[in-house]
Amino acid sequence: MEKNAVTTRERETLALLSRGLKFKEIASEMGITLRTVVAHVESVKKKLGARNAVHLISLAYKEGLLNGSLTYQQPPTRAK
């Protein structure tokens, strides 16, 4: 599995998932819909061949997609 096949947003989703956040919390943190979070998780599960979320996080660490320092940073808010 080539690490570049996983998008930045998918990696950000993985980082939040690995911190124990629920999908709804991830959506709120990233400013995206719950449906988009599910799509990111399902996409990475397929790319890594993971059976479930726990297996996904385990494989992500093994592949070097998560290394403990990867965190999601909220984009700056735009001035109105």
C-alpha positions as a Markdown table, in Angstrom:
| # | Residue | x | y | z |
|---|---|---|---|---|
| 1 | Met | 0.0 | 0.0 | 0.0 |
| 2 | Glu | 1.5 | 3.3 | -1.0 |
| 3 | Lys | 1.0 | 5.9 | 1.7 |
| 4 | Asn | 0.2 | 8.6 | -0.9 |
| 5 | Ala | -2.9 | 6.7 | -1.9 |
| 6 | Val | -4.5 | 8.0 | 1.3 |
| 7 | Thr | -5.6 | 11.6 | 1.1 |
| 8 | Thr | -4.7 | 14.3 | 3.6 |
| 9 | Arg | -8.3 | 14.5 | 4.7 |
| 10 | Glu | -8.5 | 10.8 | 5.2 |
| 11 | Arg | -5.3 | 10.9 | 7.3 |
| 12 | Glu | -6.9 | 13.8 | 9.4 |
| 13 | Thr | -10.0 | 11.6 | 9.9 |
| 14 | Leu | -7.8 | 8.7 | 10.9 |
| 15 | Ala | -5.9 | 10.9 | 13.4 |
| 16 | Leu | -9.2 | 12.0 | 15.1 |
| 17 | Leu | -10.5 | 8.4 | 15.0 |
| 18 | Ser | -7.4 | 7.2 | 16.7 |
| 19 | Arg | -7.9 | 9.7 | 19.5 |
| 20 | Gly | -11.3 | 8.0 | 20.2 |
| 21 | Leu | -13.6 | 10.5 | 18.7 |
| 22 | Lys | -17.0 | 9.4 | 17.4 |
| 23 | Phe | -17.9 | 10.0 | 13.8 |
| 24 | Lys | -20.2 | 12.8 | 14.7 |
| 25 | Glu | -17.4 | 14.5 | 16.8 |
| 26 | Ile | -15.0 | 14.1 | 13.9 |
| 27 | Ala | -17.5 | 15.8 | 11.6 |
| 28 | Ser | -17.9 | 18.7 | 14.0 |
| 29 | Glu | -14.1 | 19.0 | 14.5 |
| 30 | Met | -13.4 | 19.0 | 10.8 |
| 31 | Gly | -16.4 | 21.0 | 9.7 |
| 32 | Ile | -17.7 | 18.3 | 7.4 |
| 33 | Thr | -20.8 | 16.2 | 7.3 |
| 34 | Leu | -21.2 | 12.9 | 9.1 |
| 35 | Arg | -21.7 | 11.3 | 5.7 |
| 36 | Thr | -18.3 | 12.6 | 4.6 |
| 37 | Val | -16.6 | 11.2 | 7.7 |
| 38 | Val | -18.1 | 7.8 | 6.9 |
| 39 | Ala | -17.0 | 8.1 | 3.3 |
| 40 | His | -13.4 | 8.9 | 4.4 |
| 41 | Val | -13.3 | 6.0 | 6.9 |
| 42 | Glu | -14.8 | 3.5 | 4.4 |
| 43 | Ser | -12.4 | 4.6 | 1.7 |
| 44 | Val | -9.3 | 4.1 | 3.9 |
| 45 | Lys | -10.7 | 0.8 | 5.2 |
| 46 | Lys | -10.9 | -0.4 | 1.5 |
| 47 | Lys | -7.4 | 1.0 | 0.7 |
| 48 | Leu | -5.8 | -0.8 | 3.7 |
| 49 | Gly | -8.0 | -3.9 | 3.6 |
| 50 | Ala | -9.3 | -3.3 | 7.2 |
| 51 | Arg | -12.2 | -5.2 | 8.5 |
| 52 | Asn | -13.4 | -2.6 | 11.1 |
| 53 | Ala | -12.3 | 0.6 | 12.8 |
| 54 | Val | -10.0 | -1.1 | 15.3 |
| 55 | His | -8.2 | -3.0 | 12.5 |
| 56 | Leu | -8.1 | 0.2 | 10.5 |
| 57 | Ile | -6.2 | 2.1 | 13.2 |
| 58 | Ser | -3.8 | -0.8 | 13.7 |
| 59 | Leu | -3.0 | -1.0 | 10.0 |
| 60 | Ala | -2.7 | 2.8 | 9.8 |
| 61 | Tyr | 0.0 | 2.7 | 12.5 |
| 62 | Lys | 1.8 | -0.2 | 10.8 |
| 63 | Glu | 1.8 | 1.6 | 7.5 |
| 64 | Gly | 3.1 | 4.8 | 9.1 |
| 65 | Leu | 0.0 | 6.8 | 8.4 |
| 66 | Leu | -0.3 | 7.6 | 12.1 |
| 67 | Asn | 2.7 | 8.1 | 14.2 |
| 68 | Gly | 1.4 | 9.9 | 17.3 |
| 69 | Ser | 2.4 | 13.3 | 16.1 |
| 70 | Leu | -0.3 | 13.6 | 13.3 |
| 71 | Thr | -3.0 | 15.8 | 14.6 |
| 72 | Tyr | -5.8 | 17.7 | 13.0 |
| 73 | Gln | -5.6 | 21.4 | 13.1 |
| 74 | Gln | -8.8 | 23.4 | 12.4 |
| 75 | Pro | -8.4 | 25.8 | 9.5 |
| 76 | Pro | -8.4 | 29.4 | 10.5 |
| 77 | Thr | -11.9 | 31.0 | 10.4 |
| 78 | Arg | -12.5 | 33.5 | 7.6 |
| 79 | Ala | -13.1 | 37.1 | 8.4 |
| 80 | Lys | -16.7 | 38.2 | 7.6 |
